[in-house]
């Protein structure tokens, strides 16, 4: 039964078009497929799913970059503030004839290290979460792999029912309508919500990942502030 339900889902998941027609024989009321339209619908909906998922991936990458740029902007503002304080103190010490120039350049070296670490951390967060995102969508890739099987099944179904090669259980109208209900639930409710859930979870993961960097960087900012002691030591 489980296998039959899965087959129903895979058979109609790409929006397989179904038409119900009444034959001249009043005793015949079977579900018939418009094969060419079914093939066309499957191809179009498959392409639609591919485009949708590709667009989601691009959107995810853009969101990651946006988050990263904002965090870097906030963090850099804090670092530059500390650098300006250190430079002002160093310049004041130099004006008094003290050799404090190296204190400022030491602070700059720390700043450059923070910037390089930011780039490494972002790439690590991005690559890890993109990989996890793609792996989570294994169900989507499975649907794509089943395309040929679905089309074959559709064609055989059509031939069998038209030539009455199968019993009524195979060509049963209720059975096909139930498959259509599964598809409608999947296409309109399950799959969009699933995508949204995974998208949100991935963004949450990268925020947590970058937060760890922010905490580490904050410590380095504090360290830059301590360089004032270097300047004072020159006085």
Phi, psi and omega in degrees: 000316180299318179297319180296320180294318178297318180297320177300314182297313181293327182293323186249004188297333182267026176076038182305127183281131181238134176236140179251125181228148177257127181279170179299326178284116184298340180279352181253121177215081187245162180275122181242144178262136166277097190302312182296320178291324178298314178300314181297315180298319179298315180297316181293317181288328174297313179299321180298317179295320179297313180298317180300314181291324177294318179297322178296321179295316178297318179298319180296314179297320178295320179295319178300315181296319180298314179299314181299313182297322179290319178296318180296321180298314180296315183292317181298325178298321179292318181294316181297323177301315179293321179296319179297321178297315181295319180295318179299318180293320180294317180298321179296320180292320179296322179298335179268007178088014180269150178269080185246005182301324183294336180296317180294315183291333174294320178295321178298319179300318178297317180300315180296324177295321178296319180298315180296321179295324177300314180298315180298316182296318181297314180298321179295314179299315183296308184297317181297315184284328175294318179297316178297321180299313181294321179295324180294333180271029177302327180298323179295316181294327178296321178297320179295320180295333184275359186305310182298320179295321180297315181294322178296315179299318180300314182295315180295323178300313181300312181297315183297315182288323179295321183265006179056040179276349181237162178283174182296336181295330181279324183259017185294130182297316182299321181297317180291321179296324178295320176299318181297324178294319178299317182295315181300318179295320182291309185293318187268339184236300189296305188294314178299319180293323179298314179300315182297319180297313181294320179300311181296319181295321180295317178297321178297320180296318182288328175297318178295318180298313181288333177298321178299321177295317183300319179296317179295318180295325179299321178297323180290326177298317177300321180296322177297322179298327180292345182294341175306330179295328177296317180295316180298328179292341179275348184279000000 
